């Protein structure tokens, strides 16, 4: 087995509608995912036993990355590896970093082992880790339904879209955000016919996140919204220069700000993986 380096992109939710709790005690969703050019980096190489290291001391020893590796070892004879995670996507932000990292392990296994999983095995592994994992194996832009696992590929935006992502020090627990949303009365809205941002979690988002949405628009975003269950937000800009200018201004007020762009399907999957012989 060769050493492999995997760039694991973040995502934003351009649209996110949350349905009422169903018989499985889960919330069905309708969402539009978009992969963006902010990355965690996984380095995976052969080892005598599974190990995990990271630059982020807040990540527990058992996490989405180690869970993905263990599940692959159980069903696909994935070898023991040493994995190092360079974390750049903040946790509890709604940007999908943990799910993207897990998908990165699966993508590495596919590439290195020419691994073939049955549909049932593939579905079981991804859903056992997290609802966003299937999207990161598809990449680009996609419509998500069910619990996020029913995906329809959408065309890559043309021209490329430019964004600014921002997150205050406050974080959002996904289960906690769902519990707060359950206390509200609202409709399970359908996908929009037009291109507009929407997120039901803005009903229960922290004030810091809602304030950042307003600040992004003050700094020139044509629209802005919450990503996932928060707490990160994003604004859409007409061009790269406008996004960079806004990011520089907002970084004086906010601890984590990143200018980025939309990724194509190829950019967010195949071209983010490098094999080192």
Steps between C-alpha positions, in 0.01 A plus 500: 500500500627848411480818701203715405413863568133595484363854496158490669285798399237679707142543382232761534123453480345739251157368599402299809146413599442275801198273531328383821636201693390174335441144627879441518541808718695665218431821312465473120661790319505672164830667426735625230865430580794685348864398552734797562876560494578479872668172594608266773795280395536128570833320467459122497789254488563131577560409865512201734183614673227760456603835646368854483666836565382856441599861548166567676506395869120528528443201268444180702709189443196324357347712224349487152839422343582204725141377473522499121831312509368237744184443297707457183723249678191300597337482157772552241832374638634855524861485634624652824605860447638805677276800439588863567231766475592863446182674612399833345121471479362594844297244692131554580480754220258342253778478239521120503866459593462175694288341228740617228795352691322163528419511129868571437593168660246320279626680189859403586397136542324503163807643329767289666324165514274526197245421769157383395216514751147384442233768509377372836852498651573847365173640634547334840851642545420855398178528699662344807748789502285802417219624278727734299759233412324382179510853356877523536535186286296675229640854536428811296139613537223256586144486621456295818179338622397237753755539779750650256592166345270520194710712265437648159800651323447859387704692239811678626434875526620690196656743554669397824338643813705691758426484872617627836459258792500632857462350847499663842637315802152368578436147372180306431432140598298341221278294737439812710403703195251234392348496849460878490343481155251237623357762736403721205197481271584526131435331164730250327558710191580358157802577284483851353441560132750787508852539635449630852661425835287336770573318827247399766772502767514879477182488713709379797851617406713689755484879485870506410428302181203715402708814558772361272243443224415870520866603509579300186227690317635830634838403352349439158358146489209475258342255747609309811382217722575230755672178394359172630397527864759773554675681643694598186341730245587588142444782255493485120697763308506605138876446456818389673627854569179595680514183709863558596432861595203400717699220667779742592253746651300237690813335640546808720172412674486122482753231605457267198440634150581335166449614142443204269321386186274225376669173401405292201416133548843400370683756715330379819554128443762356263736798474527537880681167546874449446684166518865519608703191403 
